[in-house]
Amino acid sequence: MNIRTIGLLAIAAIVLLIAARFYIGGHRVPPGQPPLGDLNSTSLDTLRSAFNRNSDRVRVILLLSPT
């Protein structure tokens, strides 16, 4: 094996370890922050009402997609 192959395998292993830690370790939020939620068709009304309830504050919705 040459050095480039070893480097690529090391990077792939690190990425896999980070992904496994993320999915197995769970999701934690800082104290005082509401828990993370999933956005789906059943939770959309809850999001809409919480968004509209805080109309006197700055509001940001950040949607991230892995693709």
PDB file of N, CA, C, O and CB in Angstrom:
ATOM      1  N   MET A   1       0.841  -1.179   0.000  1.00  0.00           N
ATOM      2  CA  MET A   1       0.000   0.000   0.000  1.00  0.00           C
ATOM      3  C   MET A   1       0.886   1.243   0.000  1.00  0.00           C
ATOM      4  O   MET A   1       1.912   1.302   0.677  1.00  0.00           O
ATOM      5  CB  MET A   1      -0.957  -0.002   1.218  1.00  0.00           C
ATOM      6  N   ASN A   2       0.469   2.207  -0.759  1.00  0.00           N
ATOM      7  CA  ASN A   2       1.240   3.442  -0.749  1.00  0.00           C
ATOM      8  C   ASN A   2       0.653   4.421   0.263  1.00  0.00           C
ATOM      9  O   ASN A   2      -0.388   4.152   0.863  1.00  0.00           O
ATOM     10  CB  ASN A   2       1.272   4.073  -2.154  1.00  0.00           C
ATOM     11  N   ILE A   3       1.302   5.520   0.444  1.00  0.00           N
ATOM     12  CA  ILE A   3       0.925   6.496   1.472  1.00  0.00           C
ATOM     13  C   ILE A   3      -0.432   7.125   1.175  1.00  0.00           C
ATOM     14  O   ILE A   3      -1.180   7.454   2.096  1.00  0.00           O
ATOM     15  CB  ILE A   3       1.990   7.589   1.583  1.00  0.00           C
ATOM     16  N   ARG A   4      -0.752   7.294  -0.107  1.00  0.00           N
ATOM     17  CA  ARG A   4      -2.039   7.898  -0.474  1.00  0.00           C
ATOM     18  C   ARG A   4      -3.202   6.984  -0.093  1.00  0.00           C
ATOM     19  O   ARG A   4      -4.217   7.454   0.422  1.00  0.00           O
ATOM     20  CB  ARG A   4      -2.080   8.202  -1.983  1.00  0.00           C
ATOM     21  N   THR A   5      -3.062   5.703  -0.339  1.00  0.00           N
ATOM     22  CA  THR A   5      -4.101   4.741   0.016  1.00  0.00           C
ATOM     23  C   THR A   5      -4.297   4.692   1.527  1.00  0.00           C
ATOM     24  O   THR A   5      -5.429   4.656   2.009  1.00  0.00           O
ATOM     25  CB  THR A   5      -3.748   3.347  -0.520  1.00  0.00           C
ATOM     26  N   ILE A   6      -3.214   4.691   2.262  1.00  0.00           N
ATOM     27  CA  ILE A   6      -3.304   4.662   3.725  1.00  0.00           C
ATOM     28  C   ILE A   6      -3.986   5.933   4.234  1.00  0.00           C
ATOM     29  O   ILE A   6      -4.809   5.875   5.148  1.00  0.00           O
ATOM     30  CB  ILE A   6      -1.895   4.514   4.359  1.00  0.00           C
ATOM     31  N   GLY A   7      -3.648   7.067   3.648  1.00  0.00           N
ATOM     32  CA  GLY A   7      -4.280   8.326   4.047  1.00  0.00           C
ATOM     33  C   GLY A   7      -5.770   8.326   3.785  1.00  0.00           C
ATOM     34  O   GLY A   7      -6.555   8.751   4.633  1.00  0.00           O
ATOM     35  N   LEU A   8      -6.171   7.846   2.602  1.00  0.00           N
ATOM     36  CA  LEU A   8      -7.597   7.786   2.274  1.00  0.00           C
ATOM     37  C   LEU A   8      -8.348   6.829   3.192  1.00  0.00           C
ATOM     38  O   LEU A   8      -9.470   7.119   3.607  1.00  0.00           O
ATOM     39  CB  LEU A   8      -7.786   7.362   0.824  1.00  0.00           C
ATOM     40  N   LEU A   9      -7.739   5.700   3.507  1.00  0.00           N
ATOM     41  CA  LEU A   9      -8.374   4.756   4.433  1.00  0.00           C
ATOM     42  C   LEU A   9      -8.499   5.357   5.833  1.00  0.00           C
ATOM     43  O   LEU A   9      -9.499   5.133   6.515  1.00  0.00           O
ATOM     44  CB  LEU A   9      -7.573   3.443   4.493  1.00  0.00           C
ATOM     45  N   ALA A  10      -7.507   6.106   6.260  1.00  0.00           N
ATOM     46  CA  ALA A  10      -7.564   6.753   7.566  1.00  0.00           C
ATOM     47  C   ALA A  10      -8.675   7.794   7.612  1.00  0.00           C
ATOM     48  O   ALA A  10      -9.412   7.871   8.596  1.00  0.00           O
ATOM     49  CB  ALA A  10      -6.221   7.401   7.898  1.00  0.00           C
ATOM     50  N   ILE A  11      -8.801   8.589   6.567  1.00  0.00           N
ATOM     51  CA  ILE A  11      -9.874   9.594   6.509  1.00  0.00           C
ATOM     52  C   ILE A  11     -11.233   8.930   6.511  1.00  0.00           C
ATOM     53  O   ILE A  11     -12.142   9.379   7.209  1.00  0.00           O
ATOM     54  CB  ILE A  11      -9.726  10.475   5.264  1.00  0.00           C
ATOM     55  N   ALA A  12     -11.386   7.856   5.730  1.00  0.00           N
ATOM     56  CA  ALA A  12     -12.662   7.137   5.692  1.00  0.00           C
ATOM     57  C   ALA A  12     -13.003   6.564   7.059  1.00  0.00           C
ATOM     58  O   ALA A  12     -14.159   6.607   7.480  1.00  0.00           O
ATOM     59  CB  ALA A  12     -12.617   6.013   4.648  1.00  0.00           C
ATOM     60  N   ALA A  13     -12.005   6.029   7.756  1.00  0.00           N
ATOM     61  CA  ALA A  13     -12.250   5.471   9.089  1.00  0.00           C
ATOM     62  C   ALA A  13     -12.667   6.554  10.070  1.00  0.00           C
ATOM     63  O   ALA A  13     -13.557   6.334  10.892  1.00  0.00           O
ATOM     64  CB  ALA A  13     -11.003   4.753   9.605  1.00  0.00           C
ATOM     65  N   ILE A  14     -12.045   7.703   9.997  1.00  0.00           N
ATOM     66  CA  ILE A  14     -12.401   8.812  10.891  1.00  0.00           C
ATOM     67  C   ILE A  14     -13.824   9.278  10.631  1.00  0.00           C
ATOM     68  O   ILE A  14     -14.582   9.517  11.571  1.00  0.00           O
ATOM     69  CB  ILE A  14     -11.423   9.985  10.716  1.00  0.00           C
ATOM     70  N   VAL A  15     -14.192   9.409   9.359  1.00  0.00           N
ATOM     71  CA  VAL A  15     -15.553   9.831   9.015  1.00  0.00           C
ATOM     72  C   VAL A  15     -16.569   8.814   9.517  1.00  0.00           C
ATOM     73  O   VAL A  15     -17.611   9.194  10.051  1.00  0.00           O
ATOM     74  CB  VAL A  15     -15.695  10.018   7.491  1.00  0.00           C
ATOM     75  N   LEU A  16     -16.281   7.534   9.353  1.00  0.00           N
ATOM     76  CA  LEU A  16     -17.203   6.495   9.836  1.00  0.00           C
ATOM     77  C   LEU A  16     -17.329   6.519  11.363  1.00  0.00           C
ATOM     78  O   LEU A  16     -18.422   6.327  11.895  1.00  0.00           O
ATOM     79  CB  LEU A  16     -16.728   5.107   9.374  1.00  0.00           C
ATOM     80  N   LEU A  17     -16.240   6.747  12.056  1.00  0.00           N
ATOM     81  CA  LEU A  17     -16.298   6.830  13.520  1.00  0.00           C
ATOM     82  C   LEU A  17     -17.121   8.032  13.985  1.00  0.00           C
ATOM     83  O   LEU A  17     -17.895   7.924  14.936  1.00  0.00           O
ATOM     84  CB  LEU A  17     -14.884   6.914  14.101  1.00  0.00           C
ATOM     85  N   ILE A  18     -16.958   9.155  13.330  1.00  0.00           N
ATOM     86  CA  ILE A  18     -17.737  10.339  13.687  1.00  0.00           C
ATOM     87  C   ILE A  18     -19.222  10.101  13.415  1.00  0.00           C
ATOM     88  O   ILE A  18     -20.069  10.464  14.232  1.00  0.00           O
ATOM     89  CB  ILE A  18     -17.239  11.572  12.904  1.00  0.00           C
ATOM     90  N   ALA A  19     -19.538   9.497  12.278  1.00  0.00           N
ATOM     91  CA  ALA A  19     -20.941   9.210  11.953  1.00  0.00           C
ATOM     92  C   ALA A  19     -21.541   8.233  12.962  1.00  0.00           C
ATOM     93  O   ALA A  19     -22.676   8.417  13.402  1.00  0.00           O
ATOM     94  CB  ALA A  19     -21.060   8.637  10.524  1.00  0.00           C
ATOM     95  N   ALA A  20     -20.795   7.207  13.327  1.00  0.00           N
ATOM     96  CA  ALA A  20     -21.298   6.237  14.306  1.00  0.00           C
ATOM     97  C   ALA A  20     -21.524   6.911  15.654  1.00  0.00           C
ATOM     98  O   ALA A  20     -22.527   6.643  16.316  1.00  0.00           O
ATOM     99  CB  ALA A  20     -20.315   5.056  14.459  1.00  0.00           C
ATOM    100  N   ARG A  21     -20.623   7.768  16.062  1.00  0.00           N
ATOM    101  CA  ARG A  21     -20.790   8.488  17.336  1.00  0.00           C
ATOM    102  C   ARG A  21     -22.031   9.368  17.314  1.00  0.00           C
ATOM    103  O   ARG A  21     -22.751   9.466  18.308  1.00  0.00           O
ATOM    104  CB  ARG A  21     -19.550   9.345  17.637  1.00  0.00           C
ATOM    105  N   PHE A  22     -22.275  10.004  16.179  1.00  0.00           N
ATOM    106  CA  PHE A  22     -23.438  10.881  16.046  1.00  0.00           C
ATOM    107  C   PHE A  22     -24.738  10.090  16.156  1.00  0.00           C
ATOM    108  O   PHE A  22     -25.657  10.516  16.855  1.00  0.00           O
ATOM    109  CB  PHE A  22     -23.390  11.631  14.712  1.00  0.00           C
ATOM    110  N   TYR A  23     -24.829   8.954  15.482  1.00  0.00           N
ATOM    111  CA  TYR A  23     -26.074   8.190  15.478  1.00  0.00           C
ATOM    112  C   TYR A  23     -26.255   7.339  16.727  1.00  0.00           C
ATOM    113  O   TYR A  23     -27.383   7.181  17.194  1.00  0.00           O
ATOM    114  CB  TYR A  23     -26.125   7.310  14.263  1.00  0.00           C
ATOM    115  N   ILE A  24     -25.199   6.796  17.273  1.00  0.00           N
ATOM    116  CA  ILE A  24     -25.306   5.944  18.455  1.00  0.00           C
ATOM    117  C   ILE A  24     -25.345   6.768  19.741  1.00  0.00           C
ATOM    118  O   ILE A  24     -26.075   6.434  20.674  1.00  0.00           O
ATOM    119  CB  ILE A  24     -24.140   4.961  18.502  1.00  0.00           C
ATOM    120  N   GLY A  25     -24.569   7.828  19.787  1.00  0.00           N
ATOM    121  CA  GLY A  25     -24.448   8.629  20.992  1.00  0.00           C
ATOM    122  C   GLY A  25     -25.659   9.471  21.330  1.00  0.00           C
ATOM    123  O   GLY A  25     -25.774   9.952  22.457  1.00  0.00           O
ATOM    124  N   GLY A  26     -26.550   9.660  20.402  1.00  0.00           N
ATOM    125  CA  GLY A  26     -27.724  10.470  20.662  1.00  0.00           C
ATOM    126  C   GLY A  26     -27.459  11.945  20.444  1.00  0.00           C
ATOM    127  O   GLY A  26     -26.359  12.352  20.070  1.00  0.00           O
ATOM    128  N   HIS A  27     -28.476  12.722  20.684  1.00  0.00           N
ATOM    129  CA  HIS A  27     -28.396  14.160  20.455  1.00  0.00           C
ATOM    130  C   HIS A  27     -28.654  14.871  21.773  1.00  0.00           C
ATOM    131  O   HIS A  27     -29.677  14.652  22.423  1.00  0.00           O
ATOM    132  CB  HIS A  27     -29.410  14.619  19.363  1.00  0.00           C
ATOM    133  N   ARG A  28     -27.729  15.712  22.153  1.00  0.00           N
ATOM    134  CA  ARG A  28     -27.892  16.480  23.378  1.00  0.00           C
ATOM    135  C   ARG A  28     -27.896  17.960  23.035  1.00  0.00           C
ATOM    136  O   ARG A  28     -27.227  18.400  22.100  1.00  0.00           O
ATOM    137  CB  ARG A  28     -26.771  16.152  24.399  1.00  0.00           C
ATOM    138  N   VAL A  29     -28.655  18.712  23.801  1.00  0.00           N
ATOM    139  CA  VAL A  29     -28.720  20.157  23.612  1.00  0.00           C
ATOM    140  C   VAL A  29     -28.232  20.837  24.891  1.00  0.00           C
ATOM    141  O   VAL A  29     -28.223  20.214  25.953  1.00  0.00           O
ATOM    142  CB  VAL A  29     -30.172  20.616  23.249  1.00  0.00           C
ATOM    143  N   PRO A  30     -27.830  22.094  24.803  1.00  0.00           N
ATOM    144  CA  PRO A  30     -27.392  22.813  26.002  1.00  0.00           C
ATOM    145  C   PRO A  30     -28.537  22.981  26.995  1.00  0.00           C
ATOM    146  O   PRO A  30     -29.703  22.952  26.603  1.00  0.00           O
ATOM    147  CB  PRO A  30     -26.822  24.183  25.623  1.00  0.00           C
ATOM    148  N   PRO A  31     -28.216  23.157  28.277  1.00  0.00           N
ATOM    149  CA  PRO A  31     -29.266  23.374  29.277  1.00  0.00           C
ATOM    150  C   PRO A  31     -30.091  24.614  28.941  1.00  0.00           C
ATOM    151  O   PRO A  31     -29.548  25.647  28.550  1.00  0.00           O
ATOM    152  CB  PRO A  31     -28.652  23.512  30.680  1.00  0.00           C
ATOM    153  N   GLY A  32     -31.394  24.499  29.097  1.00  0.00           N
ATOM    154  CA  GLY A  32     -32.289  25.612  28.829  1.00  0.00           C
ATOM    155  C   GLY A  32     -32.828  25.643  27.411  1.00  0.00           C
ATOM    156  O   GLY A  32     -33.772  26.379  27.127  1.00  0.00           O
ATOM    157  N   GLN A  33     -32.246  24.859  26.517  1.00  0.00           N
ATOM    158  CA  GLN A  33     -32.725  24.810  25.129  1.00  0.00           C
ATOM    159  C   GLN A  33     -33.715  23.667  24.988  1.00  0.00           C
ATOM    160  O   GLN A  33     -33.488  22.586  25.530  1.00  0.00           O
ATOM    161  CB  GLN A  33     -31.541  24.640  24.126  1.00  0.00           C
ATOM    162  N   PRO A  34     -34.815  23.888  24.264  1.00  0.00           N
ATOM    163  CA  PRO A  34     -35.757  22.791  24.064  1.00  0.00           C
ATOM    164  C   PRO A  34     -35.104  21.652  23.270  1.00  0.00           C
ATOM    165  O   PRO A  34     -34.172  21.893  22.503  1.00  0.00           O
ATOM    166  CB  PRO A  34     -37.020  23.295  23.338  1.00  0.00           C
ATOM    167  N   PRO A  35     -35.576  20.442  23.443  1.00  0.00           N
ATOM    168  CA  PRO A  35     -34.973  19.313  22.739  1.00  0.00           C
ATOM    169  C   PRO A  35     -35.123  19.438  21.219  1.00  0.00           C
ATOM    170  O   PRO A  35     -36.020  20.115  20.717  1.00  0.00           O
ATOM    171  CB  PRO A  35     -35.602  18.008  23.215  1.00  0.00           C
ATOM    172  N   LEU A  36     -34.221  18.768  20.512  1.00  0.00           N
ATOM    173  CA  LEU A  36     -34.301  18.762  19.055  1.00  0.00           C
ATOM    174  C   LEU A  36     -35.549  18.010  18.614  1.00  0.00           C
ATOM    175  O   LEU A  36     -35.998  17.085  19.291  1.00  0.00           O
ATOM    176  CB  LEU A  36     -33.034  18.125  18.435  1.00  0.00           C
ATOM    177  N   GLY A  37     -36.096  18.404  17.495  1.00  0.00           N
ATOM    178  CA  GLY A  37     -37.290  17.742  16.992  1.00  0.00           C
ATOM    179  C   GLY A  37     -37.151  17.414  15.523  1.00  0.00           C
ATOM    180  O   GLY A  37     -36.299  17.963  14.824  1.00  0.00           O
ATOM    181  N   ASP A  38     -37.988  16.526  15.070  1.00  0.00           N
ATOM    182  CA  ASP A  38     -38.029  16.171  13.661  1.00  0.00           C
ATOM    183  C   ASP A  38     -39.125  16.975  12.985  1.00  0.00           C
ATOM    184  O   ASP A  38     -40.206  17.161  13.542  1.00  0.00           O
ATOM    185  CB  ASP A  38     -38.260  14.651  13.473  1.00  0.00           C
ATOM    186  N   LEU A  39     -38.844  17.443  11.799  1.00  0.00           N
ATOM    187  CA  LEU A  39     -39.839  18.183  11.029  1.00  0.00           C
ATOM    188  C   LEU A  39     -40.505  17.219  10.061  1.00  0.00           C
ATOM    189  O   LEU A  39     -39.874  16.722   9.128  1.00  0.00           O
ATOM    190  CB  LEU A  39     -39.195  19.388  10.268  1.00  0.00           C
ATOM    191  N   ASN A  40     -41.777  16.962  10.292  1.00  0.00           N
ATOM    192  CA  ASN A  40     -42.545  16.100   9.401  1.00  0.00           C
ATOM    193  C   ASN A  40     -43.959  16.655   9.297  1.00  0.00           C
ATOM    194  O   ASN A  40     -44.260  17.699   9.876  1.00  0.00           O
ATOM    195  CB  ASN A  40     -42.557  14.623   9.909  1.00  0.00           C
ATOM    196  N   SER A  41     -44.809  15.982   8.581  1.00  0.00           N
ATOM    197  CA  SER A  41     -46.156  16.514   8.334  1.00  0.00           C
ATOM    198  C   SER A  41     -46.986  16.629   9.615  1.00  0.00           C
ATOM    199  O   SER A  41     -47.873  17.479   9.691  1.00  0.00           O
ATOM    200  CB  SER A  41     -46.887  15.630   7.334  1.00  0.00           C
ATOM    201  N   THR A  42     -46.721  15.805  10.611  1.00  0.00           N
ATOM    202  CA  THR A  42     -47.504  15.887  11.849  1.00  0.00           C
ATOM    203  C   THR A  42     -47.000  16.984  12.786  1.00  0.00           C
ATOM    204  O   THR A  42     -47.769  17.510  13.590  1.00  0.00           O
ATOM    205  CB  THR A  42     -47.474  14.550  12.571  1.00  0.00           C
ATOM    206  N   SER A  43     -45.715  17.333  12.690  1.00  0.00           N
ATOM    207  CA  SER A  43     -45.177  18.360  13.582  1.00  0.00           C
ATOM    208  C   SER A  43     -45.171  19.752  12.953  1.00  0.00           C
ATOM    209  O   SER A  43     -44.755  20.711  13.602  1.00  0.00           O
ATOM    210  CB  SER A  43     -43.774  17.990  13.996  1.00  0.00           C
ATOM    211  N   LEU A  44     -45.616  19.882  11.729  1.00  0.00           N
ATOM    212  CA  LEU A  44     -45.582  21.168  11.044  1.00  0.00           C
ATOM    213  C   LEU A  44     -46.505  22.195  11.692  1.00  0.00           C
ATOM    214  O   LEU A  44     -46.143  23.369  11.780  1.00  0.00           O
ATOM    215  CB  LEU A  44     -45.960  20.988   9.594  1.00  0.00           C
ATOM    216  N   ASP A  45     -47.672  21.790  12.142  1.00  0.00           N
ATOM    217  CA  ASP A  45     -48.591  22.717  12.800  1.00  0.00           C
ATOM    218  C   ASP A  45     -48.014  23.236  14.122  1.00  0.00           C
ATOM    219  O   ASP A  45     -48.200  24.405  14.461  1.00  0.00           O
ATOM    220  CB  ASP A  45     -49.940  22.035  13.049  1.00  0.00           C
ATOM    221  N   THR A  46     -47.321  22.377  14.863  1.00  0.00           N
ATOM    222  CA  THR A  46     -46.686  22.804  16.100  1.00  0.00           C
ATOM    223  C   THR A  46     -45.603  23.836  15.814  1.00  0.00           C
ATOM    224  O   THR A  46     -45.490  24.838  16.519  1.00  0.00           O
ATOM    225  CB  THR A  46     -46.095  21.602  16.846  1.00  0.00           C
ATOM    226  N   LEU A  47     -44.810  23.589  14.782  1.00  0.00           N
ATOM    227  CA  LEU A  47     -43.772  24.546  14.395  1.00  0.00           C
ATOM    228  C   LEU A  47     -44.390  25.876  13.977  1.00  0.00           C
ATOM    229  O   LEU A  47     -43.907  26.938  14.370  1.00  0.00           O
ATOM    230  CB  LEU A  47     -42.917  23.978  13.252  1.00  0.00           C
ATOM    231  N   ARG A  48     -45.441  25.820  13.193  1.00  0.00           N
ATOM    232  CA  ARG A  48     -46.093  27.042  12.716  1.00  0.00           C
ATOM    233  C   ARG A  48     -46.636  27.860  13.883  1.00  0.00           C
ATOM    234  O   ARG A  48     -46.469  29.079  13.908  1.00  0.00           O
ATOM    235  CB  ARG A  48     -47.227  26.699  11.738  1.00  0.00           C
ATOM    236  N   SER A  49     -47.276  27.219  14.837  1.00  0.00           N
ATOM    237  CA  SER A  49     -47.839  27.972  15.963  1.00  0.00           C
ATOM    238  C   SER A  49     -46.730  28.551  16.850  1.00  0.00           C
ATOM    239  O   SER A  49     -46.860  29.677  17.332  1.00  0.00           O
ATOM    240  CB  SER A  49     -48.768  27.069  16.800  1.00  0.00           C
ATOM    241  N   ALA A  50     -45.649  27.807  17.073  1.00  0.00           N
ATOM    242  CA  ALA A  50     -44.533  28.337  17.868  1.00  0.00           C
ATOM    243  C   ALA A  50     -43.850  29.490  17.139  1.00  0.00           C
ATOM    244  O   ALA A  50     -43.432  30.463  17.768  1.00  0.00           O
ATOM    245  CB  ALA A  50     -43.509  27.224  18.173  1.00  0.00           C
ATOM    246  N   PHE A  51     -43.738  29.387  15.835  1.00  0.00           N
ATOM    247  CA  PHE A  51     -43.131  30.453  15.033  1.00  0.00           C
ATOM    248  C   PHE A  51     -43.974  31.720  15.103  1.00  0.00           C
ATOM    249  O   PHE A  51     -43.437  32.810  15.298  1.00  0.00           O
ATOM    250  CB  PHE A  51     -42.965  30.005  13.569  1.00  0.00           C
ATOM    251  N   ASN A  52     -45.276  31.589  14.946  1.00  0.00           N
ATOM    252  CA  ASN A  52     -46.169  32.747  14.974  1.00  0.00           C
ATOM    253  C   ASN A  52     -46.331  33.328  16.373  1.00  0.00           C
ATOM    254  O   ASN A  52     -46.577  34.526  16.516  1.00  0.00           O
ATOM    255  CB  ASN A  52     -47.525  32.365  14.426  1.00  0.00           C
ATOM    256  N   ARG A  53     -46.198  32.510  17.395  1.00  0.00           N
ATOM    257  CA  ARG A  53     -46.343  32.975  18.780  1.00  0.00           C
ATOM    258  C   ARG A  53     -45.227  33.952  19.150  1.00  0.00           C
ATOM    259  O   ARG A  53     -45.433  34.829  19.989  1.00  0.00           O
ATOM    260  CB  ARG A  53     -46.339  31.778  19.752  1.00  0.00           C
ATOM    261  N   ASN A  54     -44.067  33.818  18.546  1.00  0.00           N
ATOM    262  CA  ASN A  54     -42.921  34.670  18.871  1.00  0.00           C
ATOM    263  C   ASN A  54     -42.682  35.716  17.785  1.00  0.00           C
ATOM    264  O   ASN A  54     -41.547  35.911  17.350  1.00  0.00           O
ATOM    265  CB  ASN A  54     -41.662  33.818  19.062  1.00  0.00           C
ATOM    266  N   SER A  55     -43.733  36.381  17.351  1.00  0.00           N
ATOM    267  CA  SER A  55     -43.600  37.344  16.252  1.00  0.00           C
ATOM    268  C   SER A  55     -42.856  38.616  16.661  1.00  0.00           C
ATOM    269  O   SER A  55     -42.441  39.382  15.792  1.00  0.00           O
ATOM    270  CB  SER A  55     -44.970  37.711  15.725  1.00  0.00           C
ATOM    271  N   ASP A  56     -42.678  38.858  17.956  1.00  0.00           N
ATOM    272  CA  ASP A  56     -41.965  40.057  18.397  1.00  0.00           C
ATOM    273  C   ASP A  56     -40.457  39.833  18.500  1.00  0.00           C
ATOM    274  O   ASP A  56     -39.731  40.741  18.904  1.00  0.00           O
ATOM    275  CB  ASP A  56     -42.506  40.515  19.740  1.00  0.00           C
ATOM    276  N   ARG A  57     -39.976  38.650  18.145  1.00  0.00           N
ATOM    277  CA  ARG A  57     -38.554  38.315  18.215  1.00  0.00           C
ATOM    278  C   ARG A  57     -38.022  37.996  16.820  1.00  0.00           C
ATOM    279  O   ARG A  57     -38.782  37.784  15.875  1.00  0.00           O
ATOM    280  CB  ARG A  57     -38.319  37.119  19.171  1.00  0.00           C
ATOM    281  N   VAL A  58     -36.707  37.968  16.723  1.00  0.00           N
ATOM    282  CA  VAL A  58     -36.082  37.523  15.481  1.00  0.00           C
ATOM    283  C   VAL A  58     -36.211  36.011  15.413  1.00  0.00           C
ATOM    284  O   VAL A  58     -35.891  35.314  16.376  1.00  0.00           O
ATOM    285  CB  VAL A  58     -34.582  37.969  15.397  1.00  0.00           C
ATOM    286  N   ARG A  59     -36.676  35.501  14.283  1.00  0.00           N
ATOM    287  CA  ARG A  59     -36.891  34.068  14.127  1.00  0.00           C
ATOM    288  C   ARG A  59     -36.117  33.575  12.908  1.00  0.00           C
ATOM    289  O   ARG A  59     -36.086  34.237  11.871  1.00  0.00           O
ATOM    290  CB  ARG A  59     -38.404  33.744  13.988  1.00  0.00           C
ATOM    291  N   VAL A  60     -35.505  32.430  13.041  1.00  0.00           N
ATOM    292  CA  VAL A  60     -34.733  31.846  11.949  1.00  0.00           C
ATOM    293  C   VAL A  60     -35.081  30.355  11.884  1.00  0.00           C
ATOM    294  O   VAL A  60     -35.083  29.663  12.902  1.00  0.00           O
ATOM    295  CB  VAL A  60     -33.181  32.070  12.152  1.00  0.00           C
ATOM    296  N   ILE A  61     -35.369  29.880  10.692  1.00  0.00           N
ATOM    297  CA  ILE A  61     -35.549  28.458  10.458  1.00  0.00           C
ATOM    298  C   ILE A  61     -34.434  28.025   9.521  1.00  0.00           C
ATOM    299  O   ILE A  61     -34.313  28.533   8.406  1.00  0.00           O
ATOM    300  CB  ILE A  61     -36.972  28.134   9.863  1.00  0.00           C
ATOM    301  N   LEU A  62     -33.625  27.087   9.979  1.00  0.00           N
ATOM    302  CA  LEU A  62     -32.492  26.599   9.195  1.00  0.00           C
ATOM    303  C   LEU A  62     -32.771  25.145   8.822  1.00  0.00           C
ATOM    304  O   LEU A  62     -32.871  24.277   9.690  1.00  0.00           O
ATOM    305  CB  LEU A  62     -31.139  26.734   9.991  1.00  0.00           C
ATOM    306  N   LEU A  63     -32.895  24.897   7.538  1.00  0.00           N
ATOM    307  CA  LEU A  63     -33.131  23.539   7.041  1.00  0.00           C
ATOM    308  C   LEU A  63     -31.838  23.021   6.428  1.00  0.00           C
ATOM    309  O   LEU A  63     -31.264  23.651   5.540  1.00  0.00           O
ATOM    310  CB  LEU A  63     -34.300  23.507   5.996  1.00  0.00           C
ATOM    311  N   LEU A  64     -31.388  21.873   6.906  1.00  0.00           N
ATOM    312  CA  LEU A  64     -30.176  21.267   6.389  1.00  0.00           C
ATOM    313  C   LEU A  64     -30.527  19.923   5.748  1.00  0.00           C
ATOM    314  O   LEU A  64     -31.361  19.178   6.262  1.00  0.00           O
ATOM    315  CB  LEU A  64     -29.120  21.093   7.514  1.00  0.00           C
ATOM    316  N   SER A  65     -29.895  19.633   4.650  1.00  0.00           N
ATOM    317  CA  SER A  65     -30.132  18.382   3.966  1.00  0.00           C
ATOM    318  C   SER A  65     -28.798  17.695   3.690  1.00  0.00           C
ATOM    319  O   SER A  65     -27.841  18.349   3.275  1.00  0.00           O
ATOM    320  CB  SER A  65     -30.915  18.613   2.660  1.00  0.00           C
ATOM    321  N   PRO A  66     -28.726  16.395   3.915  1.00  0.00           N
ATOM    322  CA  PRO A  66     -27.456  15.694   3.673  1.00  0.00           C
ATOM    323  C   PRO A  66     -27.131  15.495   2.197  1.00  0.00           C
ATOM    324  O   PRO A  66     -26.051  15.009   1.859  1.00  0.00           O
ATOM    325  CB  PRO A  66     -27.485  14.357   4.349  1.00  0.00           C
ATOM    326  N   THR A  67     -28.045  15.862   1.330  1.00  0.00           N
ATOM    327  CA  THR A  67     -27.770  15.661  -0.103  1.00  0.00           C
ATOM    328  C   THR A  67     -27.621  16.967  -0.817  1.00  0.00           C
ATOM    329  O   THR A  67     -27.387  16.986  -2.026  1.00  0.00           O
ATOM    330  CB  THR A  67     -28.868  14.850  -0.758  1.00  0.00           C
TER     331      THR A  67
END
